[in-house]
Amino acid sequence: MNQGDEVEILIRNNLPFESTIHFHGIEQIGTPWSDGVPGLAMRPIQPGGSFLARWTATTYGTFWYHAHTQGQLMDGLYGSMFVAPYQNIQDPFNLISNDTNTQSDLRQAAMNPSIVMVTDWNHFTSVELHNYSVTANIDPICMDSILVNGKGAVNCQNSTFLNSLVPPPIAAALAGESLSDKGCLPLDLALAQTNTPHDLAALPENYWNNCTATDAPLEVIQANPSSGWISLNFVSSASTDELTASIDGHRMWVYAADGLYIQPQLVDAITFPHGSRYSALIQLNQEPGDYTIRVASSGLNQKVSGFATLSYTNGGGKAQTPAASIDYGGVNTTASIVFYNAITASPYNPIAPSQNVDVTHILNIGRVADAWVWGLNGTSFTMNLEDATPLLFDPSSAPADLTIATNNGSWVDLIFNISTPGQPSHPIHKHSTKMFLIGAGSTPFIWSTVAEAMADNPSSFNLVNPPLVDNVYTPPNLANGSWAAIRYQVVNPGAFLLHCHINPHLEGGLAMALLDGIDKWPTIPQEYLNGNGGVGCS
């Protein structure tokens, strides 16, 4: 589709249970009822029912859609979208090459991208995983395999090799214990699973262990070297694992983040917050043949990898084996390897946030009682709220401890503070408009506002040209605390979700409802207030 298009998508629910679809990264300017979050924007679509989503493609870039009911994303209900920019949008390709012919090749590649969806996969359904979490009181952070565009195999490695990939801080916490044969942290490790009582006997034996290798086709991405370049537009649809990708023998010019053009970065590897999209241009100037694409689980919870192939169309399928940039655990193989830096990914067309804000909210991320229950400021956004009257229809029904109300036009700071140890990087996704990532640190956030923090530690902040994205990573906290600060302006009244995109954490309650523009609340069209968008069946 093209930027500015008026889009209609008819969703027919042929599943045996209710569902909804969220259009990840789409701003929903003036159409908050099409955002796809049950209990906020709409009622769930019942089995056999339909819903007509209408929205305007206000911004360009790579997006994706996915289920936003319970844990259905984990079951594979997702796909990609690409919105071509207005012709007058300035692109950053002059920063990659000053040759006009090369710039033309770059532009051609960017307008005809190959979408690369990277994800983790579990052989249990999302319902089974959630039920096991509740019964055994564990955080379900162990997957079976890594997929590229839905293809992949289970890779099993020996214990010695897997344990060699464990970073020193985790190795110390293991205190002599080993990873499971799926590469996962032990279930009895308090750092990952808390000291609360567990019923591990309630879990099937292959929940964490018993890796069984499979032989399945891998994704092959065809690359025509006569084009000079190929654009790989990566989408992380992962539910649990932090993923890092590289291509043997090829560097990548990352030129867009969450859709928008950025100051290009020449890198060897990219780490993806769950839900993020990064577009990368790769020059096809190597010896013709097949090159391995590596996608590794690089987070704290698990060591596992998946693979795909970048295949030169004139290579005859010849396997090329240059040195890899990352290992099986997603760690750089040499000191010279360059990773994409999300903190310095400034927009190509400079955009600065307001230097002052109207309100600041500090959101403390942590568990609430049990190992699988998460929340903000000690309160969990439970999944039963999905069946409540949508807050968009009745904002007065909003629970005060689960919502943030803002005025239209105001500037808002949200500071995510992680003070309790044993927490991974949390991929925070904000629905509707994008947010500026203005700062992050690896200490507790001990201040009341960004202004106070900047007075003590100005180098931790960027209010000149910060990243403008809809997914941000909080730094992990193993012991000493961490934080991330985002800033946004309220310009689209409606009820929108702010949440961790690790799917078990969302199911566990790590979310907050933003009642943006409460003073300019939209009038809901009757076909959405009392129907399903005006289609024939409900």
C-alpha positions in Angstrom: 0.0 0.0 0.0 1.0 3.7 -0.2 1.3 6.4 2.4 -1.9 8.3 2.5 -4.1 5.3 1.5 -7.4 4.8 3.1 -7.3 1.2 4.2 -10.1 -1.2 4.9 -9.4 -4.7 6.2 -12.2 -7.2 6.7 -11.3 -9.7 9.5 -13.3 -13.0 9.5 -12.8 -15.1 12.6 -12.8 -18.7 11.5 -11.2 -19.8 14.8 -13.1 -21.7 17.5 -12.5 -18.9 20.0 -12.7 -15.1 20.1 -9.9 -13.1 18.6 -8.8 -9.6 17.5 -6.1 -8.2 15.2 -3.8 -5.3 16.0 -2.0 -3.4 13.3 1.4 -2.9 14.9 2.9 0.5 14.3 -0.1 2.0 12.5 -0.9 5.3 14.2 -4.7 5.0 14.0 -5.1 8.8 13.7 -8.8 9.4 14.1 -9.6 5.7 14.1 -8.8 4.4 17.6 -11.7 1.8 17.3 -9.6 -0.1 14.7 -6.5 -0.6 17.0 -7.5 -4.1 17.7 -7.1 -4.4 21.5 -10.1 -6.0 23.2 -11.3 -4.2 26.3 -9.7 -0.9 25.1 -10.6 -0.3 21.4 -13.2 -3.0 20.7 -15.1 -6.1 21.8 -13.6 -9.4 20.8 -14.6 -10.9 17.5 -16.6 -14.0 18.3 -16.1 -17.3 16.4 -17.8 -17.0 13.0 -18.0 -13.2 13.4 -16.3 -10.4 11.4 -14.9 -6.9 11.9 -14.1 -4.2 9.4 -11.0 -2.2 10.4 -10.6 1.2 8.8 -7.6 3.4 9.1 -5.3 5.7 7.1 -1.7 4.9 6.3 -0.4 8.1 7.8 3.2 7.0 7.9 5.4 4.9 5.6 7.6 1.9 6.3 7.4 -1.7 7.4 4.6 -2.8 9.8 2.9 -6.0 10.9 -0.4 -7.2 12.1 -0.9 -9.8 14.8 -3.5 -11.3 17.2 -4.0 -9.2 20.3 -6.2 -11.6 22.3 -4.8 -13.7 25.1 -1.5 -15.3 23.8 -2.6 -16.0 20.3 0.4 -14.2 18.8 2.5 -17.2 20.0 0.4 -19.5 17.9 1.5 -17.8 14.7 -1.4 -15.4 14.0 0.6 -12.6 12.3 1.8 -11.2 9.0 3.7 -8.2 7.5 2.7 -5.0 5.8 4.7 -2.4 3.8 3.7 1.2 3.1 5.6 3.0 0.4 6.4 6.6 1.3 5.1 9.7 -0.4 7.4 10.6 -3.4 8.5 13.8 -1.7 9.8 12.1 1.4 13.5 12.6 1.7 15.5 9.3 2.0 18.9 8.8 3.5 20.6 7.0 0.7 23.0 9.9 -0.1 24.6 9.0 3.3 25.3 5.5 2.0 26.7 6.5 -1.4 27.4 9.8 -3.1 27.1 8.1 -6.5 23.7 8.9 -8.1 23.5 5.6 -9.9 24.1 3.7 -6.7 21.5 5.9 -4.9 19.0 4.9 -7.6 19.8 1.2 -7.0 19.4 1.7 -3.3 16.0 3.4 -3.8 14.8 0.7 -6.1 15.8 -2.0 -3.5 14.1 -0.1 -0.7 10.8 0.2 -2.6 10.9 -3.6 -3.4 12.0 -5.1 -0.1 12.2 -8.7 1.0 10.3 -9.1 4.3 12.1 -11.2 6.8 10.0 -12.2 9.8 12.1 -13.6 12.6 10.4 -15.4 15.5 10.6 -18.0 18.2 8.4 -21.1 18.3 7.1 -23.4 20.9 5.5 -26.8 20.4 2.9 -26.1 23.1 0.0 -23.8 22.3 -0.2 -20.5 24.0 -3.1 -21.8 26.1 -1.1 -24.7 27.3 1.9 -22.5 28.1 -0.3 -20.1 30.1 -2.0 -22.9 32.0 1.4 -24.5 32.9 2.6 -21.1 34.0 -0.3 -20.7 36.4 -0.3 -24.3 37.7 3.5 -24.5 38.2 4.0 -20.8 39.0 6.8 -20.3 36.4 7.7 -17.7 33.8 7.5 -19.6 30.5 10.8 -18.4 28.9 11.9 -21.5 27.0 11.2 -22.0 23.3 11.8 -24.9 20.9 13.2 -23.2 17.8 13.8 -20.0 15.8 12.0 -19.5 12.6 12.6 -17.2 9.6 9.4 -16.5 7.6 7.8 -19.4 9.3 10.5 -21.9 8.4 13.0 -23.6 10.6 14.1 -26.7 12.5 14.8 -27.7 16.0 18.5 -27.5 16.6 19.9 -29.5 19.6 23.4 -28.9 21.0 25.4 -30.7 23.7 25.5 -29.4 27.2 29.1 -28.4 27.2 28.7 -26.2 24.2 25.5 -24.6 25.5 27.0 -23.8 28.8 30.0 -22.2 27.1 27.7 -19.6 25.7 26.4 -18.4 29.1 27.6 -14.9 29.9 29.6 -14.5 33.1 26.9 -12.8 35.3 24.4 -15.6 34.5 27.1 -18.3 35.0 27.8 -17.0 38.5 24.0 -17.1 39.3 23.9 -20.7 38.0 26.3 -21.7 40.7 27.3 -24.9 38.9 23.9 -25.8 37.4 23.6 -26.3 33.7 21.3 -25.0 31.0 18.6 -27.5 29.9 19.3 -29.4 26.7 17.0 -26.8 25.0 19.5 -24.1 26.1 17.2 -22.7 28.8 17.9 -21.5 32.3 17.1 -24.1 35.1 13.5 -24.0 36.4 14.7 -23.7 39.9 16.9 -20.7 39.3 15.6 -18.0 41.6 17.1 -15.2 39.5 14.7 -16.0 36.7 11.8 -17.7 38.5 11.8 -15.9 41.9 11.8 -17.6 45.4 8.1 -18.1 45.4 6.8 -21.8 45.6 6.7 -23.8 42.4 5.0 -27.0 41.4 7.5 -28.2 38.8 6.0 -31.7 38.9 3.0 -30.2 37.1 5.1 -29.6 34.0 5.5 -32.2 31.3 9.1 -33.4 30.9 9.5 -31.8 27.5 8.5 -28.4 28.7 12.1 -27.4 29.4 14.1 -30.4 28.4 14.2 -33.3 26.0 15.3 -31.4 22.9 14.5 -33.5 19.8 16.1 -32.3 16.6 14.1 -32.0 13.4 14.9 -31.7 9.7 12.8 -29.1 8.0 13.2 -26.8 5.1 14.8 -23.4 5.8 13.9 -20.1 4.3 15.8 -19.1 1.1 15.8 -15.4 0.2 16.7 -14.9 -3.5 19.0 -12.0 -4.3 19.7 -10.9 -7.8 23.2 -9.4 -7.9 22.5 -7.5 -11.1 20.3 -5.2 -8.9 23.4 -4.3 -6.9 21.5 -4.3 -3.6 18.7 -6.0 -1.7 16.7 -4.5 1.2 15.9 -7.0 3.9 13.1 -5.5 6.1 13.3 -7.5 9.4 10.2 -7.9 11.6 10.6 -9.4 15.1 7.4 -11.3 15.8 9.1 -13.2 18.7 7.1 -13.9 21.7 9.8 -14.7 24.3 13.4 -14.7 22.9 15.5 -11.7 22.2 16.8 -12.3 18.6 20.0 -11.1 17.0 20.6 -11.5 13.2 23.6 -11.4 10.9 24.5 -12.5 7.4 27.8 -14.3 6.8 30.1 -12.3 4.6 27.8 -9.3 4.3 27.5 -6.1 6.2 24.2 -4.2 6.5 23.2 -0.6 6.2 20.3 -0.1 8.6 18.3 2.8 7.2 14.9 2.6 8.9 13.7 1.8 12.4 10.1 1.0 13.1 9.3 2.3 9.6 11.0 5.7 9.7 14.2 6.6 7.9 17.2 7.0 10.3 20.8 8.2 10.0 22.1 4.9 8.3 24.3 2.6 10.4 26.8 0.2 8.8 26.6 -2.9 11.0 27.4 -6.6 11.1 24.5 -7.7 13.4 21.1 -6.4 14.6 19.4 -7.2 17.9 15.6 -6.8 17.8 13.3 -5.7 20.6 10.2 -7.9 20.2 7.8 -6.2 17.7 10.4 -3.9 16.2 11.1 -3.5 12.5 14.5 -2.7 11.0 15.2 -2.2 7.3 18.7 -3.0 6.0 20.4 -2.6 2.6 22.9 -5.3 1.7 25.3 -4.9 -1.2 25.4 -8.0 -3.4 29.1 -7.9 -4.3 30.4 -11.1 -2.9 31.3 -14.4 -4.7 28.0 -15.8 -6.1 26.5 -18.6 -3.9 24.5 -19.2 -0.8 25.3 -17.4 2.5 24.0 -18.3 5.9 21.6 -15.9 7.7 22.0 -16.5 11.5 19.2 -15.6 13.9 20.2 -16.3 17.5 18.4 -16.1 20.8 20.8 -13.6 22.5 18.9 -12.8 25.7 19.4 -14.0 29.2 16.8 -16.8 29.1 18.0 -19.2 26.4 20.7 -20.1 23.9 19.3 -21.4 20.6 19.7 -20.4 17.0 17.8 -20.6 13.7 19.1 -20.2 10.1 18.1 -19.2 6.6 19.9 -18.6 3.4 20.7 -15.5 1.3 21.0 -17.0 -2.2 22.6 -15.2 -5.1 20.5 -16.1 -8.2 23.6 -16.7 -10.2 25.4 -18.7 -7.6 24.1 -22.2 -8.5 23.5 -23.0 -4.9 27.1 -23.2 -4.1 27.6 -22.9 -0.3 29.9 -20.1 0.7 31.4 -20.2 4.1 33.0 -16.9 5.2 33.5 -16.2 8.9 30.3 -15.7 10.9 29.7 -12.4 12.7 27.8 -13.9 15.6 28.0 -17.3 17.4 25.1 -19.7 18.3 24.3 -17.4 21.3 24.2 -14.2 19.3 27.6 -12.9 20.7 30.1 -11.2 18.4 32.8 -13.6 17.1 35.5 -11.0 17.0 36.0 -7.6 18.7 35.6 -5.8 15.3 32.0 -6.8 14.9 29.6 -3.8 14.9 26.1 -4.1 16.3 23.2 -1.8 15.5 22.9 0.9 18.2 19.3 1.7 18.9 20.2 4.5 21.3 21.9 6.5 18.6 19.4 5.8 15.8 18.4 9.4 15.1 15.7 10.2 12.5 17.1 11.1 9.1 14.8 14.1 8.9 15.6 15.8 12.2 12.8 15.9 14.8 13.2 17.1 18.3 10.9 16.6 21.2 9.7 19.4 23.4 12.4 20.4 25.9 9.7 20.6 28.6 6.9 18.3 29.6 3.5 18.7 31.2 3.5 15.5 33.2 5.9 12.7 34.3 4.9 9.2 35.2 7.4 6.7 36.7 6.4 3.1 36.0 8.1 0.5 38.1 8.4 -2.8 36.3 8.3 -6.0 38.3 6.6 -9.1 39.3 3.4 -9.0 41.4 3.4 -11.9 43.9 4.0 -14.9 41.6 6.7 -15.7 39.1 4.4 -15.5 36.1 2.5 -12.3 37.2 3.9 -9.0 36.1 2.8 -5.4 36.5 3.5 -1.7 36.6 3.7 0.0 40.0 2.6 -3.2 41.7 -0.6 -3.7 39.7 -1.3 -6.3 37.1 -3.3 -5.6 33.9 -5.1 -9.0 33.9 -6.4 -10.7 30.8 -10.0 -10.8 32.0 -10.1 -7.0 31.2 -10.2 -8.1 27.5 -13.9 -9.0 28.0 -14.8 -5.7 29.8 -16.6 -2.8 28.1 -14.0 -1.1 25.9 -12.4 1.9 27.7 -12.8 3.8 24.4 -16.6 3.4 24.7 -16.7 4.3 28.4 -13.4 5.9 29.8 -15.2 6.6 33.1 -15.0 2.9 33.8 -11.2 2.9 33.7 -9.5 1.5 36.8 -7.3 4.3 38.2 -4.3 2.1 39.0 -4.3 0.6 35.4 -4.6 3.8 33.4 -2.9 7.1 32.7 -5.1 9.9 31.5 -3.6 12.8 29.5 -4.8 16.0 27.9 -4.7 16.5 24.2 -1.6 18.4 23.1 0.3 17.8 26.3 3.9 16.4 26.4 4.3 13.3 28.6 7.4 11.5 30.0 7.1 7.9 30.9 10.0 6.5 32.9 10.4 2.7 33.1 12.2 1.9 36.3 13.5 -1.7 37.0 14.8 -1.9 40.5 14.2 -5.6 41.3 17.0 -7.9 39.9 16.6 -10.8 37.6 14.8 -8.9 34.8 15.6 -9.1 31.1 15.4 -6.3 28.7 11.7 -5.5 28.4 10.5 -4.5 24.9 8.0 -1.8 25.5 5.5 -1.1 22.7 3.3 2.0 22.6 0.2 1.8 20.5 -0.8 4.7 18.3 1.8 7.4 17.7 5.5 6.9 18.1 7.6 8.0 21.1 11.1 9.5 21.6 13.6 7.4 23.4 15.3 10.2 25.3 17.5 8.3 27.7 18.4 5.0 29.4 20.7 3.8 32.2 21.9 0.9 34.2 21.2 2.3 37.7 17.9 2.7 39.5 16.0 5.9 38.5 16.2 7.9 41.7 14.9 11.2 40.4 11.4 12.6 40.1 11.7 14.0 36.6 14.0 13.9 33.6 15.0 17.5 34.3 16.3 16.4 37.7 18.1 13.4 36.2 19.7 15.5 33.5 21.1 17.9 36.1 23.0 15.1 37.6 23.7 13.0 34.5 23.3 14.9 31.3 25.2 12.4 29.1 22.4 9.8 29.6 19.9 11.9 27.7 19.3 13.2 24.2 16.7 15.9 23.6 18.2 17.0 20.3 17.7 14.1 17.9 16.6 11.0 19.9 15.2 7.9 18.2 11.5 8.1 17.3 10.1 4.6 17.5 7.1 2.5 18.7 9.2 -0.1 20.5 12.0 0.5 23.0 14.2 -1.8 25.1 14.7 -1.3 28.8 18.3 -2.3 29.8 18.4 -5.6 31.6 18.7 -5.6 35.3 20.7 -8.5 36.9 21.6 -6.7 40.1 22.0 -2.9 40.1 18.8 -1.5 38.5 18.1 0.0 35.1 15.7 2.5 33.4 14.5 3.9 30.1 12.8 7.2 29.5 10.4 8.0 26.6 8.7 11.3 25.7 5.6 11.8 23.4 3.0 14.4 22.6 -0.6 13.5 22.8 -2.1 14.2 19.4 -4.5 11.3 18.9 -7.3 11.0 21.5 -8.3 7.5 22.4 -7.6 4.4 24.6 -4.3 2.8 23.7 -2.2 0.1 25.2 1.3 0.5 26.6 2.8 -2.9 27.2 5.8 -5.3 27.3 5.9 -7.3 24.0 7.3 -10.4 25.7 4.0 -12.3 25.2 4.0 -14.2 28.6 4.7 -10.9 30.3 1.7 -9.3 28.6 -0.4 -12.2 29.6 1.0 -11.8 33.1 -0.2 -8.2 33.2 2.7 -6.0 32.3 0.6 -3.3 30.6 -1.1 0.1 31.2 -3.9 1.8 29.3 -3.2 5.3 28.0 -6.4 7.4 27.9 -4.8 10.0 25.6 -6.7 13.3 25.1 -9.2 12.6 27.7 -10.4 16.2 27.3 -11.0 15.8 23.6 -12.5 12.3 23.7 -13.6 11.1 20.2 -17.2 10.3 19.3 -17.4 6.6 18.4 -19.2 5.8 15.2 -22.4 3.8 15.8 -21.2 1.0 13.6 -18.3 0.5 16.0 -20.0 1.4 19.3 -22.8 -1.0 18.7 -21.5 -3.2 15.9 -18.5 -4.5 14.1 -17.7 -1.8 11.6 -20.8 -2.2 9.5 -20.2 -5.6 7.9 -23.0 -8.2 7.6 -22.4 -10.4 10.6 -21.2 -9.6 14.2 
